[in-house]
Amino acid sequence: MSHLAQQALPLRPITGLAPEMSDAAAVRGVIAGSREMFEVIVRRYNAQLYRVGMAYLRDHAAAEDAMQNAYLKAFLHLRHFNAQAAFGTWLTRIMINECLMILRRKKRSMMETIDDSEARPGRQLRAMVAPDALANHELKSLLEDAIKTLPRVHRAVYLMREVQELSTKETAQCLSLSPTNVKVILHRAREGLKSQLMKSAAGVELFDYTAVYCDPMTSRVMSAIRSV
């Protein structure tokens, strides 16, 4: 990234960070020279990008690699963000591109059809114990494993809409789909999972990105940003 590093923003440390700061304000601060302001963005979007990574890659380490690369690219190209779309959508698109690059490097298929013959979550779930007999952490693990069996586009739509709580429009923009397709895919993703399991899982935080992961990731990203 030597040619990108030459375009990097100057370092101007700040004394405090405001979690309630808007994305636009944080972006303006970084462009103005306060690299440390980028930490606001990293902490705010860690969970969302992690869920995107798990939807595409189904692997914790690979998702974190994609996150770090996505943040660094976003930082280096921050001046190109034109604010016509939401910042979160722009950042999510960068993350998706990173995931696709990882998949290409692994020579895996870039796309999965919604009727992928290998995705049979219903068959697996029928043999599972009733959700109401499980502890929350067991249910969470069970549901995450079931979601991993869905086709990639189903995983992405389900996690963005049901877990991250993005709107249909936002999800469509992130995934380059039409709002109608998002609705259809979400319906099929729900149908692919056992209905009773879904009902019992209401309110369970899926693929959460706790401080155990969030703090080291934030530290790594900020360290990389300070070095360019």
N, C-alpha and C positions, 0 to 999 in steps of 0.2 A: 504493500500500500504506500510506497514511497512517494508516488506522484500525488496521492490523496493527502498524505501527511503535510506536503508543502502548502496545501490549501487550508490546513487546520486553523482553528480560531486561537487567538492569543489567550494565555492564561491570566485570569484576573480573579483571585480568590475572593470569596464572600464569607461573611461571618455567620450567616444563619440561613436556614432553608424553611420555607413555609409550605407545609403539606396542602393547605387550602388554596394555594396559588393556582390560577388557571393554566391550562396547557399553553395558551397563547402568551401569557406573561412569562412563563418559564422559557419558552422558545425565544422570545425577545431578549430575555436576560442572557441566554447562552450566546446568541448572535452578537450581543453587545460586548461580549468578552468574558462573561462569568461562566466558565466551564463548570464550576461546582454546581450551578443551577441545574445542570442536566441530571443530577441525582434525584430531583423532584420527579422528573419524567420516568427514570428507571424504577424507582420505588412504586410509582403509580401504576405502571404497566407490566410489572413483573408477572403478576398472576395471570393477566390476560394473555400475554405472549406465551407463557408456559402452557396454558391450555391449548393454544393454537399448535404449539410444538408437539404436545402429546396427541392431539388429533391427527396430525400428519405423520409423526415419527414413531409414536407409541414407545418411546424410550426416553427415560429421564435425562441421561447424559447427553444424548443427541439433541434433545430439546434445549438444554442449557447451552450447548455449543451454538445452536442456531440463534438463541436469544442474544448471546454476547456479540455475535457477528452482526445481528440486526441492529442492535443499539449503536455499535461503532459506525456502521454505514449511515444510520440516521443522523448521528452527530456530524459526520464528515460532509453530509449532503443537506444539512439543516437549512442552509440558505436557499435551497431549491424548493422547500416546502412553500406552496403558494397560498395556503389557507383556504382554497376553494372547497376542499374536503376537510372533514374533521381530522385533527392531528392523529387521533387514535386509529382511524381508518388508514391513513398514510403509513403509520408505523406498523400496523398489522400486515399491510401488503408487503412491506419489506421483510417481515418475519416469514410470511408464507413463501416468498421467493427464496429465502434462505433454506427453508425446509425442503423445497423442491430441488434445490441444488444438492442438498445432502442425499436425497433420494436418487437423483441422477448419478451421483458419484457411487452409490451403492448398486447401481444398475437395476434399481427397482422400478416398477411401473410408476409413471407420473400421474396416472389417472386410474381410478377404480370406478367401474360402472355401478350404478345404484342397485343392480341385481347380481352383484358379484357372487358367484357360486360358492366361494369360500366363506362368505359371511352368513352364518346360521346361528345367530344369538338365541333365537327361540328354542332351537333344539337343545342347546346347552342349558338354558334357563329352566326348562321343564324338569330337569333332574335335580334342581337346586332345592334347598330347604326353604320353607315359607319365610318371606322377609320379616314377618312380625315375630319370628322366633330368634332373630339375629340381633346382636348388639350393634349399635350404630357404626362402630369402626369396622365390623365384619360386613355390614351392609354396604358401607362405603367402598370397601375393597372389592366386594362382589359386583357392585354396579360399575366400578371403573374397569374391571376385567371384561364385563359384558360389553361396555362401550368400545373397548379396544377391538372387539371382533367385528364391529360394523365397518362398512366401506368407508374410505377416508372422507369423502364428501359428507356422508351421514354424521361421522364423528365431529367434523368441523362445524356443521350447522347446529347439531345438538348442543355442543359445548358453548358455542357463541350465543345461541338463543336462550337455552334453558339454564345454563350455569353462569355464563358471563352476563346474561341478561341484556345483550345488544338487541336493538330493534330489528325488525325484518329488513328495513332499508339499509341499516348499517351492516348487517350480515351480508346482504346482497352485494354491497359495495366492496366489502373486504374480500369476498370470494369470487367477484366478477360473475355473479349470477343475477337472474331477474328475481324480483320479489316473489313472483309466482312460483318459481323453481324452489326458492328457499322454503316456502310454505309446504310445497309438495314433499320435498326431501325431509323436512322436519317431521311431517306426518309419518312418512315411511320409517324414519329412524325410531320414532316412538313405537310404531307397530312392531319393529324388529326386536324390541325389548319386552319382556313380560310386563303386562299392564299392572299387575299387582305390585311388582317390584318397583315400578316407577312411582306408584302412589305412595308406597312406604318410604321412598327415598326423598320425598319432598323436604326441602330445607337442608339436605345434606350437602356440604361443600365438597364438590368433586375436583380432583386434581389440584387441591389447594397448594399454595406456594408459601409455606410458613417462613418465619424469620430464620429458621435453621438453614433454609436455602436462599431466602431473599437477601439477607445481609451479606453472605459471601459473594453472591452474584453481583450485587450493587458495588461491592468493593472491587471486584475484578473489572467491571465495566469502567468505573471511575479511574482506576489505575491505568487502564488502556487509553482512556481519553486524555489523561494527563501526560502520557508518554508520546503522543503524536504531535 
